[in-house]
């Protein structure tokens, strides 16, 4: 039996087959699970094309995590595909280039507010939206980039990730009585569409293999995806509010 045999996962953030979210979906299927994807805005067509690489019958539902109507109708729309969810994967984040790449002091509140809502508050919003279908023992697992540090060029996206990590802890507290676990995977830099749009990403990514005791391949999303799948399985029944580092060990090294 696979780790996710008989389980259904809702996976957000699949845009191309180079993303961590896509690799999570692919691996979840390999481990016996069923996946439902969400798509957003102009990227919906690309998500639909990418979904076909996972199988012709992969359901894709529209979801804008900043849209109250989308969130309110999510559980009902998912009922077309399943009666229950055993996992939700949060792979959602956004920050304007105007508040990254050395623009921390120049950051405008309107741009910062969008980043915080999309990247951090959305974890709580998605958790609440999916809760009617989540069963005891299920898991919400998100992706972050260690928000404990002030990374070069990351600026307000780093602040948003720190907020995401705090949100995960409070959501773990709130959903624990429902038997729902909430954890994060902090991955090293991966060359996804979102990451390569960050001004100065090459600067951050370039130093990683030198600092990582285990080395680091920024073109390989599989290690992070495996951690997400493991946390979504029954193998971590008493783990919640945790952040697992999958970064080659950089988080443990001094400057």
ABEGO torsion letter per residue (X at the ends): XBAABGBBBBBBGBABAABAAAAAAAAAAAAGBBBBBBBBEAAAAAAAAAAAAAEAABBBBBBBAABAAAAAAAAAAAAAABABBABBBBBBBBBBAAABGGAAAABBAAAAAAAAAAAAAAAAAAAAAAAAABBBGBBBBBBBBBAABBBBGAEAAAAAAAAAAAAAAAAAAAAAAAGBBBBBBBBBBBBBAAAAABBGAAAAAAAAAAABAAEBBAABAAAAAAAAAAAABAABAABBGBBBBBAGGAAABBX
